[in-house]
Amino acid sequence: MSTRPPVVVQPPASDGGRQVTIRGEPTGIAYSLFDVLDLVHRAGLPGEDRAVDDPELIEWLGGGPYDWNGPDTPGTPDAPDMPEPGTPDAPDTPGTANG
C-alpha cells in the first residue's frame, strides 16, 4: 500500500494560484515554485536538498512544478493589436509606404 507524499499541490486555479496541503492540512496558496519551497521549509520538511519532482516529497496534481497558469490565466499576454503595415496608423518601418 503506497502512502501519499507529505506535500500535495492542487491544480492551478483561475488566477494561477495552487492550494498546498502539507500532512493533510491546508498550508497556503502558492503562485510559484518558490512559494511551494517556502511552505515546505516553514513546515520543517527536508525539501531544500530534494528535487521538486521527487514523488516521495511532493504530489503535483493538474500539472507539474512548472505549471502555474490556470484555465483563465494566459501564459503570456497577447500582443496589442497592431495596424496592418502600410496603413496610416502603422509605425514607420523601412521599406513600407510609411518608412
ChimeraX commands (.cxc) that place a marker at each C-alpha (Angstrom):
marker #1 position 0.00,0.00,0.00 radius 0.5
marker #1 position 1.51,3.31,-1.05 radius 0.5
marker #1 position 1.24,6.40,1.09 radius 0.5
marker #1 position 0.61,9.91,-0.14 radius 0.5
marker #1 position 3.60,12.29,-0.06 radius 0.5
marker #1 position 3.54,14.85,2.75 radius 0.5
marker #1 position 3.09,17.75,0.29 radius 0.5
marker #1 position 0.21,17.90,-2.20 radius 0.5
marker #1 position -0.07,20.75,-4.69 radius 0.5
marker #1 position -3.51,21.15,-6.26 radius 0.5
marker #1 position -4.12,22.15,-9.92 radius 0.5
marker #1 position -3.82,25.84,-10.79 radius 0.5
marker #1 position -6.89,27.95,-10.04 radius 0.5
marker #1 position -8.15,30.59,-12.47 radius 0.5
marker #1 position -5.68,33.12,-11.01 radius 0.5
marker #1 position -2.74,30.69,-11.32 radius 0.5
marker #1 position -2.51,30.01,-7.58 radius 0.5
marker #1 position -2.22,26.44,-6.35 radius 0.5
marker #1 position -3.52,25.26,-2.97 radius 0.5
marker #1 position -0.81,23.47,-1.00 radius 0.5
marker #1 position -1.51,20.95,1.73 radius 0.5
marker #1 position 1.18,19.59,3.99 radius 0.5
marker #1 position 0.46,16.46,6.01 radius 0.5
marker #1 position -3.22,16.80,5.14 radius 0.5
marker #1 position -3.56,20.39,6.39 radius 0.5
marker #1 position -4.17,23.35,4.05 radius 0.5
marker #1 position -0.99,25.39,4.29 radius 0.5
marker #1 position -1.36,28.17,1.75 radius 0.5
marker #1 position -1.67,29.22,-1.85 radius 0.5
marker #1 position 1.46,29.12,-3.97 radius 0.5
marker #1 position 1.89,31.25,-7.07 radius 0.5
marker #1 position 5.32,29.91,-7.95 radius 0.5
marker #1 position 7.65,27.03,-7.29 radius 0.5
marker #1 position 9.48,29.25,-4.80 radius 0.5
marker #1 position 6.27,29.65,-2.80 radius 0.5
marker #1 position 5.93,25.87,-2.56 radius 0.5
marker #1 position 9.52,25.52,-1.39 radius 0.5
marker #1 position 8.97,28.27,1.17 radius 0.5
marker #1 position 5.90,26.46,2.56 radius 0.5
marker #1 position 7.87,23.19,2.68 radius 0.5
marker #1 position 10.69,24.94,4.54 radius 0.5
marker #1 position 8.30,26.61,7.02 radius 0.5
marker #1 position 6.69,23.24,7.74 radius 0.5
marker #1 position 10.10,21.87,8.68 radius 0.5
marker #1 position 10.20,19.28,5.93 radius 0.5
marker #1 position 13.58,18.44,4.41 radius 0.5
marker #1 position 12.87,19.88,0.98 radius 0.5
marker #1 position 15.81,22.14,0.17 radius 0.5
marker #1 position 18.08,19.25,-0.75 radius 0.5
marker #1 position 15.42,17.21,-2.57 radius 0.5
marker #1 position 14.20,17.61,-6.11 radius 0.5
marker #1 position 10.82,19.30,-6.52 radius 0.5
marker #1 position 9.78,16.42,-8.74 radius 0.5
marker #1 position 10.56,13.86,-6.01 radius 0.5
marker #1 position 7.29,11.90,-5.78 radius 0.5
marker #1 position 8.09,10.92,-2.18 radius 0.5
marker #1 position 8.03,14.61,-1.15 radius 0.5
marker #1 position 5.52,16.39,-3.42 radius 0.5
marker #1 position 2.49,15.19,-5.35 radius 0.5
marker #1 position 1.66,17.62,-8.16 radius 0.5
marker #1 position -1.98,17.47,-9.30 radius 0.5
marker #1 position -3.11,19.03,-12.57 radius 0.5
marker #1 position 0.39,19.87,-13.75 radius 0.5
marker #1 position 3.96,19.67,-12.55 radius 0.5
marker #1 position 6.24,22.10,-10.74 radius 0.5
marker #1 position 6.48,24.41,-13.74 radius 0.5
marker #1 position 2.74,24.68,-14.49 radius 0.5
marker #1 position 1.29,27.82,-12.92 radius 0.5
marker #1 position -1.30,29.08,-15.39 radius 0.5
marker #1 position -4.91,28.47,-14.50 radius 0.5
marker #1 position -7.56,27.86,-17.14 radius 0.5
marker #1 position -8.31,31.60,-17.33 radius 0.5
marker #1 position -4.71,32.78,-16.99 radius 0.5
marker #1 position -2.79,33.02,-20.26 radius 0.5
marker #1 position 0.85,32.04,-20.23 radius 0.5
marker #1 position 1.88,35.29,-21.84 radius 0.5
marker #1 position -0.10,38.39,-22.53 radius 0.5
marker #1 position -1.35,38.78,-26.07 radius 0.5
marker #1 position 0.46,41.32,-28.17 radius 0.5
marker #1 position -1.52,44.51,-28.62 radius 0.5
marker #1 position -3.48,44.79,-31.83 radius 0.5
marker #1 position -1.25,46.45,-34.38 radius 0.5
marker #1 position -2.41,48.12,-37.58 radius 0.5
marker #1 position -1.55,46.42,-40.83 radius 0.5
marker #1 position 1.77,47.57,-42.34 radius 0.5
marker #1 position 1.33,50.35,-44.85 radius 0.5
marker #1 position -1.83,51.77,-43.26 radius 0.5
marker #1 position -1.87,55.34,-41.92 radius 0.5
marker #1 position -1.70,54.19,-38.26 radius 0.5
marker #1 position 1.15,51.72,-38.78 radius 0.5
marker #1 position 4.54,52.56,-37.24 radius 0.5
marker #1 position 7.22,53.76,-39.62 radius 0.5
marker #1 position 9.01,50.74,-40.99 radius 0.5
marker #1 position 11.81,50.94,-43.56 radius 0.5
marker #1 position 10.70,49.60,-46.92 radius 0.5
marker #1 position 7.00,50.35,-46.43 radius 0.5
marker #1 position 4.83,53.23,-47.55 radius 0.5
marker #1 position 5.37,54.93,-44.16 radius 0.5
marker #1 position 9.09,54.36,-43.91 radius 0.5
marker link #1:1,2 radius 0.2
marker link #1:2,3 radius 0.2
marker link #1:3,4 radius 0.2
marker link #1:4,5 radius 0.2
marker link #1:5,6 radius 0.2
marker link #1:6,7 radius 0.2
marker link #1:7,8 radius 0.2
marker link #1:8,9 radius 0.2
marker link #1:9,10 radius 0.2
marker link #1:10,11 radius 0.2
marker link #1:11,12 radius 0.2
marker link #1:12,13 radius 0.2
marker link #1:13,14 radius 0.2
marker link #1:14,15 radius 0.2
marker link #1:15,16 radius 0.2
marker link #1:16,17 radius 0.2
marker link #1:17,18 radius 0.2
marker link #1:18,19 radius 0.2
marker link #1:19,20 radius 0.2
marker link #1:20,21 radius 0.2
marker link #1:21,22 radius 0.2
marker link #1:22,23 radius 0.2
marker link #1:23,24 radius 0.2
marker link #1:24,25 radius 0.2
marker link #1:25,26 radius 0.2
marker link #1:26,27 radius 0.2
marker link #1:27,28 radius 0.2
marker link #1:28,29 radius 0.2
marker link #1:29,30 radius 0.2
marker link #1:30,31 radius 0.2
marker link #1:31,32 radius 0.2
marker link #1:32,33 radius 0.2
marker link #1:33,34 radius 0.2
marker link #1:34,35 radius 0.2
marker link #1:35,36 radius 0.2
marker link #1:36,37 radius 0.2
marker link #1:37,38 radius 0.2
marker link #1:38,39 radius 0.2
marker link #1:39,40 radius 0.2
marker link #1:40,41 radius 0.2
marker link #1:41,42 radius 0.2
marker link #1:42,43 radius 0.2
marker link #1:43,44 radius 0.2
marker link #1:44,45 radius 0.2
marker link #1:45,46 radius 0.2
marker link #1:46,47 radius 0.2
marker link #1:47,48 radius 0.2
marker link #1:48,49 radius 0.2
marker link #1:49,50 radius 0.2
marker link #1:50,51 radius 0.2
marker link #1:51,52 radius 0.2
marker link #1:52,53 radius 0.2
marker link #1:53,54 radius 0.2
marker link #1:54,55 radius 0.2
marker link #1:55,56 radius 0.2
marker link #1:56,57 radius 0.2
marker link #1:57,58 radius 0.2
marker link #1:58,59 radius 0.2
marker link #1:59,60 radius 0.2
marker link #1:60,61 radius 0.2
marker link #1:61,62 radius 0.2
marker link #1:62,63 radius 0.2
marker link #1:63,64 radius 0.2
marker link #1:64,65 radius 0.2
marker link #1:65,66 radius 0.2
marker link #1:66,67 radius 0.2
marker link #1:67,68 radius 0.2
marker link #1:68,69 radius 0.2
marker link #1:69,70 radius 0.2
marker link #1:70,71 radius 0.2
marker link #1:71,72 radius 0.2
marker link #1:72,73 radius 0.2
marker link #1:73,74 radius 0.2
marker link #1:74,75 radius 0.2
marker link #1:75,76 radius 0.2
marker link #1:76,77 radius 0.2
marker link #1:77,78 radius 0.2
marker link #1:78,79 radius 0.2
marker link #1:79,80 radius 0.2
marker link #1:80,81 radius 0.2
marker link #1:81,82 radius 0.2
marker link #1:82,83 radius 0.2
marker link #1:83,84 radius 0.2
marker link #1:84,85 radius 0.2
marker link #1:85,86 radius 0.2
marker link #1:86,87 radius 0.2
marker link #1:87,88 radius 0.2
marker link #1:88,89 radius 0.2
marker link #1:89,90 radius 0.2
marker link #1:90,91 radius 0.2
marker link #1:91,92 radius 0.2
marker link #1:92,93 radius 0.2
marker link #1:93,94 radius 0.2
marker link #1:94,95 radius 0.2
marker link #1:95,96 radius 0.2
marker link #1:96,97 radius 0.2
marker link #1:97,98 radius 0.2
marker link #1:98,99 radius 0.2
view
